[in-house]
Amino acid sequence: MTILNQLNRAMEYIEANIDNDLAPDDVSNVTSYSSYHFGRLFYYIADMPLSEYIRKRKLSHAAMKLQKDGAKVIDLAVTYGYDSADSFSRAFVKQHGITPSAARQAGVSLTIFSPLTFQIKIEGVQAMNVRIEQKEAFNAVGIGRRFKNEETDKISGFWDEKFNDGSLDRLKKQINRNDLIGVCGHMDDKKGDFLYMIGLLCEEGANTEGFSVIKTPASTWAVFRSDDFKKNPFGAEIPKLFQNAYKEWLPSSGYEKVEGRDGEIYDMEFYGVTDEGKFYEEVWLSVKKA
């Protein structure tokens, strides 16, 4: 089943179960992806987290029921998974700009989000620096933290924190390398979280005391590289590369994302300095032929 087919199947499942106790994990179960990987795929293609899309669709249905059926607020709160009528009303106001009671009045404006449908849309030719690479198993050593599936926007703050507290300088000195990478892995579908590590590649036998180690098996990788640049905020190219990878390349590439880690390379000091003194950044996706 193609990526687009899986996305559309997931959207159909949401619509069929919108009035039930629906969670992002339930949606990923109708695809071949884990909750984490489907969440990332949806985020980069739809430009919003899956949980936000579900919430917007639920509140759109709730608004229509208020206008058409005169449903009670407390009943809608229960139907759409809110703890109380107050919490439902706050969410309703945030999306629609008016209270549920006001939504019953004729002529009011509501913010309705229609169901998504995914298709390939060719708008023009965009150059993309991508290569397919076979890589043997490797180890990465570093500092890890678990994030909820919907918390990928907090990862940049994690980098800032570890730069500022000296942890990354200690890591580079101990391993004697400078080419920092980011690695996503160890997804937990039940808890809805994943491990993100800031680290370095390391050889067997390296002194990893005081740091975590992630072992990555031999894999096929689609590697997306930024244009070379002389000066840029650290990590500024990474979101653009993930966007290109998931939204532009993956749906029509003949490859599909496999359950495995994503990697980010920030070749700013040692490994990534070009002959011209410029830098680049890369995103690595574990893939297989569709």
ROFI-327135 format. One record per residue (C-alpha): x, y, z; residue in three letters. Coordinates in Angstrom, 3 decimals, decimal comma. Example, Ala and Ser with C-alpha at 12.3 -4.5 7.8 and 13.67 -1.06 7.14 Angstrom:
<pts>
<pt><X>12,300</X><Y>-4,500</Y><Z>7,800</Z><res>ALA</res></pt>
<pt><X>13,670</X><Y>-1,060</Y><Z>7,140</Z><res>SER</res></pt>
</pts>
This chain:
<pts>
<pt><X>0,000</X><Y>0,000</Y><Z>0,000</Z><res>MET</res></pt>
<pt><X>1,462</X><Y>3,386</Y><Z>-1,003</Z><res>THR</res></pt>
<pt><X>2,054</X><Y>6,194</Y><Z>1,462</Z><res>ILE</res></pt>
<pt><X>-0,785</X><Y>8,229</Y><Z>-0,028</Z><res>LEU</res></pt>
<pt><X>-3,147</X><Y>5,260</Y><Z>0,220</Z><res>ASN</res></pt>
<pt><X>-2,222</X><Y>4,798</Y><Z>3,867</Z><res>GLN</res></pt>
<pt><X>-2,724</X><Y>8,483</Y><Z>4,631</Z><res>LEU</res></pt>
<pt><X>-6,149</X><Y>8,503</Y><Z>2,979</Z><res>ASN</res></pt>
<pt><X>-7,127</X><Y>5,272</Y><Z>4,715</Z><res>ARG</res></pt>
<pt><X>-6,211</X><Y>6,900</Y><Z>8,038</Z><res>ALA</res></pt>
<pt><X>-8,332</X><Y>9,963</Y><Z>7,220</Z><res>MET</res></pt>
<pt><X>-11,296</X><Y>7,727</Y><Z>6,373</Z><res>GLU</res></pt>
<pt><X>-10,845</X><Y>5,957</Y><Z>9,702</Z><res>TYR</res></pt>
<pt><X>-10,889</X><Y>9,291</Y><Z>11,543</Z><res>ILE</res></pt>
<pt><X>-14,138</X><Y>10,311</Y><Z>9,860</Z><res>GLU</res></pt>
<pt><X>-15,769</X><Y>6,950</Y><Z>10,576</Z><res>ALA</res></pt>
<pt><X>-14,826</X><Y>7,164</Y><Z>14,257</Z><res>ASN</res></pt>
<pt><X>-14,939</X><Y>10,901</Y><Z>14,918</Z><res>ILE</res></pt>
<pt><X>-17,747</X><Y>10,510</Y><Z>17,472</Z><res>ASP</res></pt>
<pt><X>-15,872</X><Y>7,787</Y><Z>19,369</Z><res>ASN</res></pt>
<pt><X>-13,003</X><Y>7,934</Y><Z>21,853</Z><res>ASP</res></pt>
<pt><X>-10,443</X><Y>8,486</Y><Z>19,085</Z><res>LEU</res></pt>
<pt><X>-6,709</X><Y>8,925</Y><Z>19,749</Z><res>ALA</res></pt>
<pt><X>-3,716</X><Y>9,306</Y><Z>17,374</Z><res>PRO</res></pt>
<pt><X>-2,509</X><Y>5,799</Y><Z>18,290</Z><res>ASP</res></pt>
<pt><X>-5,821</X><Y>4,354</Y><Z>17,036</Z><res>ASP</res></pt>
<pt><X>-5,309</X><Y>6,032</Y><Z>13,674</Z><res>VAL</res></pt>
<pt><X>-1,802</X><Y>4,677</Y><Z>13,115</Z><res>SER</res></pt>
<pt><X>-3,111</X><Y>1,143</Y><Z>13,737</Z><res>ASN</res></pt>
<pt><X>-4,845</X><Y>1,133</Y><Z>10,327</Z><res>VAL</res></pt>
<pt><X>-1,490</X><Y>1,819</Y><Z>8,618</Z><res>THR</res></pt>
<pt><X>1,778</X><Y>-0,092</Y><Z>8,521</Z><res>SER</res></pt>
<pt><X>3,488</X><Y>2,597</Y><Z>10,601</Z><res>TYR</res></pt>
<pt><X>4,045</X><Y>2,964</Y><Z>14,327</Z><res>SER</res></pt>
<pt><X>2,333</X><Y>5,841</Y><Z>16,089</Z><res>SER</res></pt>
<pt><X>5,594</X><Y>7,789</Y><Z>16,106</Z><res>TYR</res></pt>
<pt><X>6,441</X><Y>7,350</Y><Z>12,430</Z><res>HIS</res></pt>
<pt><X>2,902</X><Y>7,945</Y><Z>11,203</Z><res>PHE</res></pt>
<pt><X>2,750</X><Y>11,043</Y><Z>13,359</Z><res>GLY</res></pt>
<pt><X>5,944</X><Y>12,392</Y><Z>11,757</Z><res>ARG</res></pt>
<pt><X>4,737</X><Y>11,503</Y><Z>8,264</Z><res>LEU</res></pt>
<pt><X>1,422</X><Y>13,279</Y><Z>8,850</Z><res>PHE</res></pt>
<pt><X>3,077</X><Y>16,301</Y><Z>10,468</Z><res>TYR</res></pt>
<pt><X>5,438</X><Y>17,007</Y><Z>7,578</Z><res>TYR</res></pt>
<pt><X>2,835</X><Y>16,423</Y><Z>4,864</Z><res>ILE</res></pt>
<pt><X>-0,149</X><Y>18,126</Y><Z>6,532</Z><res>ALA</res></pt>
<pt><X>1,809</X><Y>20,879</Y><Z>8,346</Z><res>ASP</res></pt>
<pt><X>0,140</X><Y>20,113</Y><Z>11,675</Z><res>MET</res></pt>
<pt><X>0,296</X><Y>17,391</Y><Z>14,345</Z><res>PRO</res></pt>
<pt><X>-2,181</X><Y>14,524</Y><Z>13,965</Z><res>LEU</res></pt>
<pt><X>-3,628</X><Y>15,266</Y><Z>17,418</Z><res>SER</res></pt>
<pt><X>-4,369</X><Y>18,844</Y><Z>16,339</Z><res>GLU</res></pt>
<pt><X>-6,113</X><Y>17,653</Y><Z>13,164</Z><res>TYR</res></pt>
<pt><X>-8,297</X><Y>15,231</Y><Z>15,155</Z><res>ILE</res></pt>
<pt><X>-9,175</X><Y>17,987</Y><Z>17,618</Z><res>ARG</res></pt>
<pt><X>-10,103</X><Y>20,395</Y><Z>14,811</Z><res>LYS</res></pt>
<pt><X>-12,309</X><Y>17,793</Y><Z>13,131</Z><res>ARG</res></pt>
<pt><X>-14,043</X><Y>16,953</Y><Z>16,436</Z><res>LYS</res></pt>
<pt><X>-14,742</X><Y>20,630</Y><Z>17,174</Z><res>LEU</res></pt>
<pt><X>-15,992</X><Y>21,104</Y><Z>13,612</Z><res>SER</res></pt>
<pt><X>-18,466</X><Y>18,248</Y><Z>14,102</Z><res>HIS</res></pt>
<pt><X>-19,462</X><Y>19,656</Y><Z>17,483</Z><res>ALA</res></pt>
<pt><X>-20,225</X><Y>23,061</Y><Z>15,962</Z><res>ALA</res></pt>
<pt><X>-22,438</X><Y>21,529</Y><Z>13,284</Z><res>MET</res></pt>
<pt><X>-24,327</X><Y>19,476</Y><Z>15,890</Z><res>LYS</res></pt>
<pt><X>-24,951</X><Y>22,599</Y><Z>17,958</Z><res>LEU</res></pt>
<pt><X>-26,434</X><Y>24,385</Y><Z>14,962</Z><res>GLN</res></pt>
<pt><X>-28,366</X><Y>21,528</Y><Z>13,401</Z><res>LYS</res></pt>
<pt><X>-29,417</X><Y>19,390</Y><Z>16,346</Z><res>ASP</res></pt>
<pt><X>-29,266</X><Y>21,756</Y><Z>19,320</Z><res>GLY</res></pt>
<pt><X>-27,099</X><Y>19,257</Y><Z>21,176</Z><res>ALA</res></pt>
<pt><X>-26,295</X><Y>19,847</Y><Z>24,842</Z><res>LYS</res></pt>
<pt><X>-22,805</X><Y>21,121</Y><Z>25,646</Z><res>VAL</res></pt>
<pt><X>-22,181</X><Y>18,471</Y><Z>28,287</Z><res>ILE</res></pt>
<pt><X>-23,166</X><Y>15,708</Y><Z>25,855</Z><res>ASP</res></pt>
<pt><X>-20,778</X><Y>17,066</Y><Z>23,230</Z><res>LEU</res></pt>
<pt><X>-17,998</X><Y>17,310</Y><Z>25,822</Z><res>ALA</res></pt>
<pt><X>-18,406</X><Y>13,618</Y><Z>26,650</Z><res>VAL</res></pt>
<pt><X>-18,710</X><Y>12,566</Y><Z>22,999</Z><res>THR</res></pt>
<pt><X>-15,524</X><Y>14,357</Y><Z>21,963</Z><res>TYR</res></pt>
<pt><X>-13,363</X><Y>13,336</Y><Z>24,884</Z><res>GLY</res></pt>
<pt><X>-13,308</X><Y>16,383</Y><Z>27,150</Z><res>TYR</res></pt>
<pt><X>-13,201</X><Y>16,106</Y><Z>30,931</Z><res>ASP</res></pt>
<pt><X>-15,899</X><Y>18,710</Y><Z>31,504</Z><res>SER</res></pt>
<pt><X>-18,230</X><Y>21,144</Y><Z>29,786</Z><res>ALA</res></pt>
<pt><X>-15,836</X><Y>23,953</Y><Z>30,754</Z><res>ASP</res></pt>
<pt><X>-12,794</X><Y>22,363</Y><Z>29,094</Z><res>SER</res></pt>
<pt><X>-14,858</X><Y>21,662</Y><Z>25,971</Z><res>PHE</res></pt>
<pt><X>-16,113</X><Y>25,271</Y><Z>25,913</Z><res>SER</res></pt>
<pt><X>-12,567</X><Y>26,654</Y><Z>26,193</Z><res>ARG</res></pt>
<pt><X>-11,411</X><Y>24,521</Y><Z>23,269</Z><res>ALA</res></pt>
<pt><X>-14,501</X><Y>25,493</Y><Z>21,289</Z><res>PHE</res></pt>
<pt><X>-13,874</X><Y>29,216</Y><Z>21,817</Z><res>VAL</res></pt>
<pt><X>-10,219</X><Y>28,803</Y><Z>20,844</Z><res>LYS</res></pt>
<pt><X>-11,173</X><Y>27,330</Y><Z>17,444</Z><res>GLN</res></pt>
<pt><X>-14,400</X><Y>29,134</Y><Z>16,631</Z><res>HIS</res></pt>
<pt><X>-13,997</X><Y>32,428</Y><Z>18,469</Z><res>GLY</res></pt>
<pt><X>-17,432</X><Y>32,139</Y><Z>20,094</Z><res>ILE</res></pt>
<pt><X>-18,970</X><Y>30,095</Y><Z>22,911</Z><res>THR</res></pt>
<pt><X>-20,994</X><Y>26,929</Y><Z>22,240</Z><res>PRO</res></pt>
<pt><X>-24,148</X><Y>28,773</Y><Z>23,297</Z><res>SER</res></pt>
<pt><X>-23,483</X><Y>31,552</Y><Z>20,787</Z><res>ALA</res></pt>
<pt><X>-22,866</X><Y>28,961</Y><Z>18,061</Z><res>ALA</res></pt>
<pt><X>-26,550</X><Y>28,007</Y><Z>18,199</Z><res>ARG</res></pt>
<pt><X>-27,582</X><Y>31,413</Y><Z>16,891</Z><res>GLN</res></pt>
<pt><X>-28,364</X><Y>31,848</Y><Z>13,199</Z><res>ALA</res></pt>
<pt><X>-25,877</X><Y>33,691</Y><Z>11,055</Z><res>GLY</res></pt>
<pt><X>-22,787</X><Y>33,255</Y><Z>13,254</Z><res>VAL</res></pt>
<pt><X>-19,423</X><Y>32,449</Y><Z>11,663</Z><res>SER</res></pt>
<pt><X>-17,718</X><Y>29,190</Y><Z>12,597</Z><res>LEU</res></pt>
<pt><X>-14,257</X><Y>27,847</Y><Z>11,763</Z><res>THR</res></pt>
<pt><X>-14,907</X><Y>24,483</Y><Z>10,136</Z><res>ILE</res></pt>
<pt><X>-11,994</X><Y>22,248</Y><Z>9,114</Z><res>PHE</res></pt>
<pt><X>-12,911</X><Y>19,894</Y><Z>6,288</Z><res>SER</res></pt>
<pt><X>-11,540</X><Y>16,329</Y><Z>6,058</Z><res>PRO</res></pt>
<pt><X>-8,128</X><Y>16,036</Y><Z>4,441</Z><res>LEU</res></pt>
<pt><X>-7,528</X><Y>14,069</Y><Z>1,252</Z><res>THR</res></pt>
<pt><X>-3,978</X><Y>13,381</Y><Z>0,090</Z><res>PHE</res></pt>
<pt><X>-2,841</X><Y>13,282</Y><Z>-3,516</Z><res>GLN</res></pt>
<pt><X>0,301</X><Y>13,973</Y><Z>-5,505</Z><res>ILE</res></pt>
<pt><X>0,288</X><Y>17,551</Y><Z>-6,746</Z><res>LYS</res></pt>
<pt><X>3,022</X><Y>18,613</Y><Z>-9,138</Z><res>ILE</res></pt>
<pt><X>3,612</X><Y>22,349</Y><Z>-8,863</Z><res>GLU</res></pt>
<pt><X>7,059</X><Y>22,669</Y><Z>-10,398</Z><res>GLY</res></pt>
<pt><X>10,507</X><Y>21,214</Y><Z>-10,330</Z><res>VAL</res></pt>
<pt><X>12,345</X><Y>21,727</Y><Z>-7,063</Z><res>GLN</res></pt>
<pt><X>15,967</X><Y>20,629</Y><Z>-6,945</Z><res>ALA</res></pt>
<pt><X>16,624</X><Y>18,259</Y><Z>-4,058</Z><res>MET</res></pt>
<pt><X>19,997</X><Y>16,936</Y><Z>-2,989</Z><res>ASN</res></pt>
<pt><X>19,219</X><Y>13,311</Y><Z>-2,053</Z><res>VAL</res></pt>
<pt><X>21,173</X><Y>10,076</Y><Z>-2,218</Z><res>ARG</res></pt>
<pt><X>20,483</X><Y>6,455</Y><Z>-1,263</Z><res>ILE</res></pt>
<pt><X>23,170</X><Y>4,977</Y><Z>0,949</Z><res>GLU</res></pt>
<pt><X>23,730</X><Y>1,501</Y><Z>2,377</Z><res>GLN</res></pt>
<pt><X>25,358</X><Y>1,681</Y><Z>5,799</Z><res>LYS</res></pt>
<pt><X>26,617</X><Y>-1,016</Y><Z>8,093</Z><res>GLU</res></pt>
<pt><X>25,585</X><Y>-1,110</Y><Z>11,736</Z><res>ALA</res></pt>
<pt><X>26,965</X><Y>1,713</Y><Z>13,850</Z><res>PHE</res></pt>
<pt><X>26,900</X><Y>3,023</Y><Z>17,411</Z><res>ASN</res></pt>
<pt><X>26,177</X><Y>6,527</Y><Z>18,634</Z><res>ALA</res></pt>
<pt><X>27,036</X><Y>7,830</Y><Z>22,095</Z><res>VAL</res></pt>
<pt><X>25,508</X><Y>10,898</Y><Z>23,664</Z><res>GLY</res></pt>
<pt><X>22,831</X><Y>12,497</Y><Z>25,808</Z><res>ILE</res></pt>
<pt><X>19,251</X><Y>11,322</Y><Z>25,416</Z><res>GLY</res></pt>
<pt><X>15,843</X><Y>12,512</Y><Z>26,490</Z><res>ARG</res></pt>
<pt><X>12,381</X><Y>11,107</Y><Z>25,867</Z><res>ARG</res></pt>
<pt><X>9,813</X><Y>13,301</Y><Z>24,119</Z><res>PHE</res></pt>
<pt><X>6,121</X><Y>12,797</Y><Z>23,474</Z><res>LYS</res></pt>
<pt><X>5,314</X><Y>12,117</Y><Z>19,817</Z><res>ASN</res></pt>
<pt><X>3,786</X><Y>15,573</Y><Z>19,479</Z><res>GLU</res></pt>
<pt><X>6,753</X><Y>17,340</Y><Z>21,138</Z><res>GLU</res></pt>
<pt><X>9,241</X><Y>17,397</Y><Z>18,252</Z><res>THR</res></pt>
<pt><X>9,181</X><Y>21,199</Y><Z>18,410</Z><res>ASP</res></pt>
<pt><X>10,918</X><Y>20,984</Y><Z>21,817</Z><res>LYS</res></pt>
<pt><X>14,031</X><Y>19,271</Y><Z>20,449</Z><res>ILE</res></pt>
<pt><X>15,745</X><Y>22,517</Y><Z>19,452</Z><res>SER</res></pt>
<pt><X>15,455</X><Y>23,673</Y><Z>23,078</Z><res>GLY</res></pt>
<pt><X>17,114</X><Y>20,413</Y><Z>24,169</Z><res>PHE</res></pt>
<pt><X>20,081</X><Y>21,253</Y><Z>21,923</Z><res>TRP</res></pt>
<pt><X>20,295</X><Y>24,769</Y><Z>23,368</Z><res>ASP</res></pt>
<pt><X>20,217</X><Y>23,402</Y><Z>26,906</Z><res>GLU</res></pt>
<pt><X>23,041</X><Y>20,917</Y><Z>26,315</Z><res>LYS</res></pt>
<pt><X>25,175</X><Y>23,451</Y><Z>24,483</Z><res>PHE</res></pt>
<pt><X>24,780</X><Y>25,914</Y><Z>27,334</Z><res>ASN</res></pt>
<pt><X>25,461</X><Y>23,528</Y><Z>30,224</Z><res>ASP</res></pt>
<pt><X>28,713</X><Y>22,213</Y><Z>28,706</Z><res>GLY</res></pt>
<pt><X>27,492</X><Y>18,634</Y><Z>28,204</Z><res>SER</res></pt>
<pt><X>28,297</X><Y>18,575</Y><Z>24,503</Z><res>LEU</res></pt>
<pt><X>31,793</X><Y>19,950</Y><Z>25,019</Z><res>ASP</res></pt>
<pt><X>32,478</X><Y>17,174</Y><Z>27,554</Z><res>ARG</res></pt>
<pt><X>31,106</X><Y>14,573</Y><Z>25,117</Z><res>LEU</res></pt>
<pt><X>33,272</X><Y>15,782</Y><Z>22,224</Z><res>LYS</res></pt>
<pt><X>36,374</X><Y>15,846</Y><Z>24,398</Z><res>LYS</res></pt>
<pt><X>35,783</X><Y>12,330</Y><Z>25,750</Z><res>GLN</res></pt>
<pt><X>35,069</X><Y>10,748</Y><Z>22,336</Z><res>ILE</res></pt>
<pt><X>37,573</X><Y>12,985</Y><Z>20,511</Z><res>ASN</res></pt>
<pt><X>35,182</X><Y>13,886</Y><Z>17,704</Z><res>ARG</res></pt>
<pt><X>33,278</X><Y>17,040</Y><Z>16,777</Z><res>ASN</res></pt>
<pt><X>30,682</X><Y>15,935</Y><Z>14,199</Z><res>ASP</res></pt>
<pt><X>27,502</X><Y>16,044</Y><Z>16,264</Z><res>LEU</res></pt>
<pt><X>24,431</X><Y>14,119</Y><Z>15,153</Z><res>ILE</res></pt>
<pt><X>20,837</X><Y>13,761</Y><Z>16,306</Z><res>GLY</res></pt>
<pt><X>19,227</X><Y>10,306</Y><Z>16,458</Z><res>VAL</res></pt>
<pt><X>15,543</X><Y>9,423</Y><Z>16,987</Z><res>CYS</res></pt>
<pt><X>14,772</X><Y>5,921</Y><Z>18,197</Z><res>GLY</res></pt>
<pt><X>13,353</X><Y>3,560</Y><Z>20,854</Z><res>HIS</res></pt>
<pt><X>9,734</X><Y>4,497</Y><Z>20,143</Z><res>MET</res></pt>
<pt><X>7,146</X><Y>3,412</Y><Z>22,722</Z><res>ASP</res></pt>
<pt><X>3,707</X><Y>3,182</Y><Z>21,122</Z><res>ASP</res></pt>
<pt><X>1,960</X><Y>2,571</Y><Z>24,445</Z><res>LYS</res></pt>
<pt><X>3,413</X><Y>5,675</Y><Z>26,089</Z><res>LYS</res></pt>
<pt><X>3,421</X><Y>7,667</Y><Z>22,847</Z><res>GLY</res></pt>
<pt><X>7,001</X><Y>8,825</Y><Z>23,196</Z><res>ASP</res></pt>
<pt><X>10,466</X><Y>8,318</Y><Z>21,712</Z><res>PHE</res></pt>
<pt><X>14,113</X><Y>8,753</Y><Z>22,606</Z><res>LEU</res></pt>
<pt><X>16,050</X><Y>11,601</Y><Z>21,007</Z><res>TYR</res></pt>
<pt><X>19,825</X><Y>11,604</Y><Z>21,412</Z><res>MET</res></pt>
<pt><X>22,373</X><Y>14,321</Y><Z>20,730</Z><res>ILE</res></pt>
<pt><X>25,586</X><Y>12,451</Y><Z>20,135</Z><res>GLY</res></pt>
<pt><X>28,565</X><Y>11,321</Y><Z>18,112</Z><res>LEU</res></pt>
<pt><X>29,358</X><Y>8,202</Y><Z>16,139</Z><res>LEU</res></pt>
<pt><X>31,763</X><Y>5,998</Y><Z>18,066</Z><res>CYS</res></pt>
<pt><X>33,842</X><Y>2,880</Y><Z>17,547</Z><res>GLU</res></pt>
<pt><X>33,466</X><Y>-0,307</Y><Z>19,570</Z><res>GLU</res></pt>
<pt><X>35,522</X><Y>0,012</Y><Z>22,727</Z><res>GLY</res></pt>
<pt><X>35,242</X><Y>3,794</Y><Z>22,946</Z><res>ALA</res></pt>
<pt><X>35,004</X><Y>5,317</Y><Z>26,408</Z><res>ASN</res></pt>
<pt><X>31,267</X><Y>5,938</Y><Z>26,727</Z><res>THR</res></pt>
<pt><X>31,157</X><Y>6,198</Y><Z>30,526</Z><res>GLU</res></pt>
<pt><X>28,583</X><Y>8,708</Y><Z>31,701</Z><res>GLY</res></pt>
<pt><X>26,716</X><Y>8,784</Y><Z>28,376</Z><res>PHE</res></pt>
<pt><X>24,021</X><Y>6,702</Y><Z>26,651</Z><res>SER</res></pt>
<pt><X>24,689</X><Y>4,443</Y><Z>23,656</Z><res>VAL</res></pt>
<pt><X>22,313</X><Y>3,708</Y><Z>20,759</Z><res>ILE</res></pt>
<pt><X>23,061</X><Y>0,773</Y><Z>18,453</Z><res>LYS</res></pt>
<pt><X>21,698</X><Y>1,132</Y><Z>14,914</Z><res>THR</res></pt>
<pt><X>21,517</X><Y>-1,933</Y><Z>12,631</Z><res>PRO</res></pt>
<pt><X>22,638</X><Y>-2,034</Y><Z>9,020</Z><res>ALA</res></pt>
<pt><X>20,107</X><Y>-0,082</Y><Z>6,958</Z><res>SER</res></pt>
<pt><X>19,272</X><Y>1,583</Y><Z>3,676</Z><res>THR</res></pt>
<pt><X>19,130</X><Y>5,350</Y><Z>4,117</Z><res>TRP</res></pt>
<pt><X>17,730</X><Y>8,186</Y><Z>2,055</Z><res>ALA</res></pt>
<pt><X>20,027</X><Y>11,106</Y><Z>2,805</Z><res>VAL</res></pt>
<pt><X>18,931</X><Y>14,712</Y><Z>2,233</Z><res>PHE</res></pt>
<pt><X>21,653</X><Y>17,339</Y><Z>2,240</Z><res>ARG</res></pt>
<pt><X>21,262</X><Y>21,093</Y><Z>2,459</Z><res>SER</res></pt>
<pt><X>23,035</X><Y>23,523</Y><Z>0,196</Z><res>ASP</res></pt>
<pt><X>26,398</X><Y>24,625</Y><Z>1,548</Z><res>ASP</res></pt>
<pt><X>26,247</X><Y>27,764</Y><Z>3,626</Z><res>PHE</res></pt>
<pt><X>28,792</X><Y>30,003</Y><Z>5,327</Z><res>LYS</res></pt>
<pt><X>26,712</X><Y>31,111</Y><Z>8,281</Z><res>LYS</res></pt>
<pt><X>23,314</X><Y>29,962</Y><Z>9,495</Z><res>ASN</res></pt>
<pt><X>21,576</X><Y>29,435</Y><Z>12,839</Z><res>PRO</res></pt>
<pt><X>22,492</X><Y>25,979</Y><Z>14,103</Z><res>PHE</res></pt>
<pt><X>20,007</X><Y>23,383</Y><Z>12,840</Z><res>GLY</res></pt>
<pt><X>18,095</X><Y>25,865</Y><Z>10,681</Z><res>ALA</res></pt>
<pt><X>18,164</X><Y>23,579</Y><Z>7,633</Z><res>GLU</res></pt>
<pt><X>16,906</X><Y>20,439</Y><Z>9,414</Z><res>ILE</res></pt>
<pt><X>13,130</X><Y>21,235</Y><Z>9,413</Z><res>PRO</res></pt>
<pt><X>13,309</X><Y>22,172</Y><Z>5,716</Z><res>LYS</res></pt>
<pt><X>15,061</X><Y>18,891</Y><Z>4,895</Z><res>LEU</res></pt>
<pt><X>12,498</X><Y>16,804</Y><Z>6,792</Z><res>PHE</res></pt>
<pt><X>9,720</X><Y>18,721</Y><Z>5,008</Z><res>GLN</res></pt>
<pt><X>11,281</X><Y>17,951</Y><Z>1,607</Z><res>ASN</res></pt>
<pt><X>11,894</X><Y>14,324</Y><Z>2,542</Z><res>ALA</res></pt>
<pt><X>8,397</X><Y>13,486</Y><Z>3,799</Z><res>TYR</res></pt>
<pt><X>6,245</X><Y>15,816</Y><Z>1,732</Z><res>LYS</res></pt>
<pt><X>7,993</X><Y>16,084</Y><Z>-1,631</Z><res>GLU</res></pt>
<pt><X>10,219</X><Y>13,017</Y><Z>-2,063</Z><res>TRP</res></pt>
<pt><X>8,729</X><Y>10,080</Y><Z>-0,153</Z><res>LEU</res></pt>
<pt><X>5,210</X><Y>9,928</Y><Z>-1,708</Z><res>PRO</res></pt>
<pt><X>6,530</X><Y>9,506</Y><Z>-5,261</Z><res>SER</res></pt>
<pt><X>10,008</X><Y>8,049</Y><Z>-4,688</Z><res>SER</res></pt>
<pt><X>9,317</X><Y>4,323</Y><Z>-4,953</Z><res>GLY</res></pt>
<pt><X>10,547</X><Y>3,979</Y><Z>-1,363</Z><res>TYR</res></pt>
<pt><X>8,688</X><Y>3,830</Y><Z>1,916</Z><res>GLU</res></pt>
<pt><X>9,714</X><Y>4,674</Y><Z>5,459</Z><res>LYS</res></pt>
<pt><X>10,547</X><Y>1,650</Y><Z>7,570</Z><res>VAL</res></pt>
<pt><X>10,402</X><Y>1,274</Y><Z>11,322</Z><res>GLU</res></pt>
<pt><X>13,802</X><Y>2,562</Y><Z>12,282</Z><res>GLY</res></pt>
<pt><X>15,656</X><Y>5,632</Y><Z>13,363</Z><res>ARG</res></pt>
<pt><X>15,878</X><Y>9,028</Y><Z>11,742</Z><res>ASP</res></pt>
<pt><X>19,187</X><Y>10,811</Y><Z>11,841</Z><res>GLY</res></pt>
<pt><X>20,302</X><Y>14,415</Y><Z>11,701</Z><res>GLU</res></pt>
<pt><X>23,883</X><Y>15,429</Y><Z>10,886</Z><res>ILE</res></pt>
<pt><X>25,152</X><Y>18,842</Y><Z>11,908</Z><res>TYR</res></pt>
<pt><X>28,546</X><Y>18,902</Y><Z>10,238</Z><res>ASP</res></pt>
<pt><X>29,621</X><Y>22,247</Y><Z>11,535</Z><res>MET</res></pt>
<pt><X>33,169</X><Y>21,786</Y><Z>12,777</Z><res>GLU</res></pt>
<pt><X>35,017</X><Y>18,698</Y><Z>11,582</Z><res>PHE</res></pt>
<pt><X>33,206</X><Y>16,268</Y><Z>9,319</Z><res>TYR</res></pt>
<pt><X>31,158</X><Y>18,790</Y><Z>7,418</Z><res>GLY</res></pt>
<pt><X>33,503</X><Y>21,629</Y><Z>6,589</Z><res>VAL</res></pt>
<pt><X>33,938</X><Y>21,819</Y><Z>2,814</Z><res>THR</res></pt>
<pt><X>37,062</X><Y>22,979</Y><Z>1,016</Z><res>ASP</res></pt>
<pt><X>35,524</X><Y>26,438</Y><Z>0,712</Z><res>GLU</res></pt>
<pt><X>34,982</X><Y>26,707</Y><Z>4,463</Z><res>GLY</res></pt>
<pt><X>31,222</X><Y>26,312</Y><Z>4,162</Z><res>LYS</res></pt>
<pt><X>28,942</X><Y>24,035</Y><Z>6,167</Z><res>PHE</res></pt>
<pt><X>25,988</X><Y>21,757</Y><Z>5,485</Z><res>TYR</res></pt>
<pt><X>23,391</X><Y>19,737</Y><Z>7,379</Z><res>GLU</res></pt>
<pt><X>21,777</X><Y>16,392</Y><Z>6,538</Z><res>GLU</res></pt>
<pt><X>18,679</X><Y>14,359</Y><Z>7,379</Z><res>VAL</res></pt>
<pt><X>18,809</X><Y>10,538</Y><Z>7,200</Z><res>TRP</res></pt>
<pt><X>15,640</X><Y>8,403</Y><Z>6,824</Z><res>LEU</res></pt>
<pt><X>15,714</X><Y>4,603</Y><Z>7,036</Z><res>SER</res></pt>
<pt><X>13,808</X><Y>3,329</Y><Z>3,977</Z><res>VAL</res></pt>
<pt><X>13,123</X><Y>0,308</Y><Z>1,791</Z><res>LYS</res></pt>
<pt><X>11,857</X><Y>-0,243</Y><Z>-1,743</Z><res>LYS</res></pt>
<pt><X>8,085</X><Y>0,033</Y><Z>-1,890</Z><res>ALA</res></pt>
</pts>
